[in-house]
Amino acid sequence: MLMTALIMIGIGVFAGIAGAILGLGGGVIVTPILTLAFGLNIKYAIGASIIVVIATSSGSTIAYLKDEVLNLRVAMFLEIATTIGAVSGALLTGILNPKFLYVLFGLLLIFSGFNMIKKLRNHQGAVQKVHPDKMAEKLELNSSYYDKASKKTVNYQVENVPGGLAVMFGAGLASGLLGIGSGAFKVIAMDTFMKMPLKPSSATSNLMMGVTAAASATVYFFNGSILPQIAVPLALGILVGAVLGSRIMQRLPAKWIRIVFIPIILYLGINMALQGFGVKL
């Protein structure tokens, strides 16, 4: 029992570090480990991943808020679209064919992965070329942060707010209808469509995922999907890992975060698209 708890804490530290750096919440790391390595029923693995997301969000958001890396206005504004999408997805369960959505969102992830590769090849820096956006200016979404890697303040603008909202609605729809995490979509909405720098995108994604996960955690708790002996040590490890990850992320060049992020979203995209065609990796 003690050994299992220590292993879970270790997994939690690793997932917390990775989740905080990439803005993926850690659930995408924990679920495969629990199901494949420990043979845990997928129901309980998903329940644990919900706790993982909340813990990662809580641990990293405190650090990101303190250092003013995340964009609170963008987070709260986009969360409206995610919530509407999640409710819509839950209501449409059994009406829409999930196979079509798996293929659609899989292709979106693959497209975003190749778009990030293009940015790497073009040696694009922390700030992308952005056209002034009246909607972003009116909502005061433009912001700045201090980049500890380059040791300078980075001012950035936000564009294509409707495009970001559309992706966030789709992310919520996927979460509600397919029961999948949407951390990758949140980062994509901000980095690819709204042209925010990757670090604020990742930090803001961490905050948003915690809000989304907290809304669904009650359902998982009351249907018995959360096992305390798994979730508690995982959460303890993740809180430590998330704080460490938030510190590491701020000192990493954006280029290296993108290099790590690209293979993960390409894998997720290919996996989702194949599931839509009835093939499982």
C-alpha positions in Angstrom: 0.0 0.0 0.0 2.8 2.4 1.0 4.8 1.4 -2.1 1.8 2.1 -4.4 1.3 5.5 -2.7 4.9 6.4 -3.3 4.7 5.3 -7.0 1.6 7.4 -7.4 3.3 10.4 -5.9 6.3 9.9 -8.3 3.9 9.7 -11.3 2.1 12.8 -10.0 5.4 14.8 -9.8 6.3 13.8 -13.4 2.7 14.6 -14.7 2.6 17.9 -12.8 5.9 19.1 -14.3 4.9 18.1 -17.9 1.4 19.4 -17.5 2.4 22.8 -16.2 5.1 23.2 -18.9 2.8 22.2 -21.8 -0.5 23.4 -20.6 -2.1 19.9 -21.0 -3.2 19.4 -17.4 -1.3 16.1 -16.8 -4.4 13.9 -17.5 -3.1 12.9 -20.9 0.0 11.5 -19.2 -1.6 9.9 -16.1 -4.5 8.0 -17.9 -2.3 5.9 -20.2 0.1 5.1 -17.3 -2.7 4.0 -15.0 -4.5 1.9 -17.7 -1.5 0.4 -19.5 1.1 0.0 -16.7 -1.2 -0.7 -13.7 -4.2 -2.3 -15.5 -6.6 0.1 -13.8 -10.1 0.2 -15.2 -10.5 3.2 -17.6 -13.4 4.5 -15.5 -11.2 5.0 -12.5 -8.3 6.2 -14.6 -10.5 9.0 -16.0 -11.7 9.8 -12.5 -8.1 10.2 -11.3 -7.2 12.3 -14.4 -9.9 14.8 -13.4 -8.3 15.2 -10.0 -4.9 15.4 -11.8 -6.1 18.3 -14.0 -7.5 20.3 -11.0 -4.3 19.7 -9.0 -2.0 20.7 -11.9 -4.1 23.8 -12.5 -4.1 24.8 -8.8 -0.3 24.3 -8.4 0.8 26.0 -11.5 -1.8 28.9 -11.6 -0.6 30.3 -8.3 2.9 30.6 -9.7 1.8 32.0 -13.1 -0.5 34.5 -11.4 2.3 35.7 -9.1 4.7 36.1 -12.0 1.9 37.6 -14.3 2.5 35.1 -17.1 -1.1 34.0 -17.7 -3.7 36.2 -19.3 -6.7 36.3 -16.9 -9.0 38.3 -19.3 -8.4 35.8 -22.1 -9.0 32.8 -19.8 -12.3 34.1 -18.5 -13.5 35.2 -21.9 -12.7 31.9 -23.7 -14.1 29.9 -20.8 -17.6 31.1 -21.8 -17.2 29.4 -25.2 -15.8 26.2 -23.6 -18.6 26.0 -21.0 -21.3 26.5 -23.7 -19.6 23.9 -25.8 -19.4 21.4 -23.0 -23.1 21.8 -22.1 -24.0 21.5 -25.9 -21.9 18.3 -26.2 -23.6 16.7 -23.2 -27.0 17.5 -24.6 -26.0 16.2 -28.1 -24.8 12.8 -26.8 -26.5 10.1 -28.8 -27.6 12.5 -31.6 -24.3 13.4 -33.3 -22.0 10.6 -34.6 -18.9 10.7 -32.4 -16.8 9.1 -35.2 -17.2 12.3 -37.3 -16.0 14.5 -34.4 -13.0 12.2 -33.7 -11.9 12.6 -37.3 -12.6 16.4 -37.3 -10.7 17.2 -34.1 -7.9 14.7 -34.9 -7.3 16.6 -38.2 -7.4 19.9 -36.3 -4.6 18.7 -34.0 -2.5 17.4 -36.9 -2.9 20.7 -38.7 -1.9 22.6 -35.6 1.1 20.3 -35.1 2.4 21.0 -38.7 1.7 24.7 -38.2 4.0 24.6 -35.1 6.7 22.8 -37.1 6.4 25.6 -39.7 6.9 28.2 -36.9 10.0 26.3 -35.7 11.5 26.2 -39.2 10.9 29.9 -39.7 12.7 30.5 -36.4 9.7 32.5 -35.2 10.4 34.2 -31.8 8.2 34.6 -28.7 6.0 37.2 -30.4 4.2 36.4 -33.6 3.3 38.9 -36.3 -0.2 40.1 -35.3 -2.6 42.5 -37.1 -4.4 44.9 -34.7 -7.7 43.5 -33.6 -10.5 45.9 -32.6 -12.3 43.2 -30.6 -9.2 42.3 -28.6 -8.5 46.0 -27.9 -12.1 46.6 -26.8 -12.0 43.6 -24.4 -8.5 44.6 -23.3 -7.0 41.2 -24.1 -3.6 42.5 -25.2 -1.0 42.1 -22.4 2.7 41.5 -21.5 4.8 39.2 -19.4 8.4 39.0 -18.2 10.3 36.2 -20.0 12.9 34.8 -17.6 14.6 32.9 -20.4 15.4 36.0 -22.5 15.3 38.3 -19.4 13.1 40.9 -21.0 9.5 42.1 -20.9 7.4 40.8 -23.9 4.5 42.9 -25.0 2.0 41.0 -27.2 -1.3 41.6 -29.0 -4.2 39.2 -29.6 -5.9 38.7 -32.9 -8.7 36.6 -34.5 -10.8 36.5 -31.3 -13.8 34.9 -33.1 -11.5 32.1 -34.4 -10.2 31.4 -30.9 -13.8 31.3 -29.5 -14.8 28.9 -32.2 -11.9 26.5 -31.3 -12.8 26.8 -27.6 -16.4 26.0 -28.3 -15.2 22.9 -30.3 -13.0 22.0 -27.4 -15.9 22.1 -25.0 -18.1 20.2 -27.4 -15.4 17.5 -27.7 -15.1 17.3 -23.9 -18.8 17.0 -23.3 -19.6 14.6 -26.2 -16.5 12.4 -26.3 -15.3 12.7 -22.7 -11.8 13.7 -23.7 -9.5 16.4 -22.2 -9.2 19.6 -24.2 -5.9 21.0 -23.0 -4.3 20.7 -26.4 -7.2 22.6 -28.0 -6.9 25.4 -25.5 -3.2 25.9 -26.3 -4.0 25.7 -30.0 -6.8 28.3 -29.8 -4.4 30.8 -28.2 -1.1 30.0 -30.0 -2.3 29.1 -33.5 -5.5 31.2 -34.0 -5.1 34.1 -31.6 -1.3 34.4 -32.1 -0.5 34.7 -28.4 3.1 33.7 -27.4 3.4 30.0 -26.3 4.2 30.7 -22.7 1.1 32.8 -21.8 -0.9 30.3 -23.9 0.3 27.4 -21.8 -0.1 29.2 -18.5 -3.6 30.4 -19.4 -4.6 26.9 -20.6 -3.6 25.6 -17.1 -6.0 28.0 -15.4 -8.9 27.2 -17.8 -8.5 23.4 -17.5 -8.9 23.6 -13.7 -12.2 25.6 -14.1 -13.5 23.1 -16.6 -12.4 20.0 -14.6 -13.8 21.3 -11.4 -17.3 21.6 -13.0 -17.3 17.9 -13.9 -15.4 16.5 -10.8 -18.7 16.4 -8.8 -20.3 14.0 -11.3 -17.3 11.7 -11.2 -17.2 11.8 -7.4 -20.8 10.8 -7.0 -20.8 8.0 -9.5 -17.8 6.4 -7.7 -15.2 6.9 -10.4 -12.7 8.6 -8.0 -10.6 6.2 -5.9 -9.1 8.1 -2.9 -6.1 5.6 -2.6 -5.1 6.6 -6.2 -6.3 10.2 -6.4 -4.9 11.5 -3.2 -1.2 10.5 -3.6 -1.4 11.5 -7.3 -2.7 15.0 -6.3 0.1 15.4 -3.7 2.7 14.6 -6.3 1.1 16.8 -8.9 0.9 19.9 -6.6 4.7 19.6 -6.1 5.3 18.8 -9.8 3.1 21.7 -11.1 4.9 24.3 -9.0 8.3 22.9 -10.2 7.0 22.8 -13.8 5.8 26.4 -13.7 9.2 27.5 -12.6 11.0 25.4 -15.3 8.6 26.6 -18.1 9.4 30.3 -17.4 13.1 29.6 -17.8 12.8 27.4 -20.9 13.1 29.1 -24.4 9.7 28.9 -26.2 11.4 26.9 -29.0 12.1 23.9 -26.6 8.5 24.0 -25.3 7.3 23.8 -28.9 9.7 21.0 -29.7 8.2 18.9 -26.8 4.6 19.9 -27.5 4.6 19.1 -31.3 5.0 15.2 -31.1 2.4 15.0 -28.3 -0.3 16.8 -30.3 0.6 15.0 -33.5 0.2 11.7 -31.6 -3.1 12.8 -30.1 -4.3 14.0 -33.5 -3.4 10.8 -35.3 -4.9 8.7 -32.5 -8.2 10.6 -32.6 -8.4 10.5 -36.4 -7.8 6.7 -36.4 -10.4 6.2 -33.7 -12.9 8.0 -35.9 -12.2 5.3 -38.5 -12.5 2.5 -35.9 -8.7 1.9 -35.5 -7.0 2.0 -32.1 -3.3 2.6 -31.6 
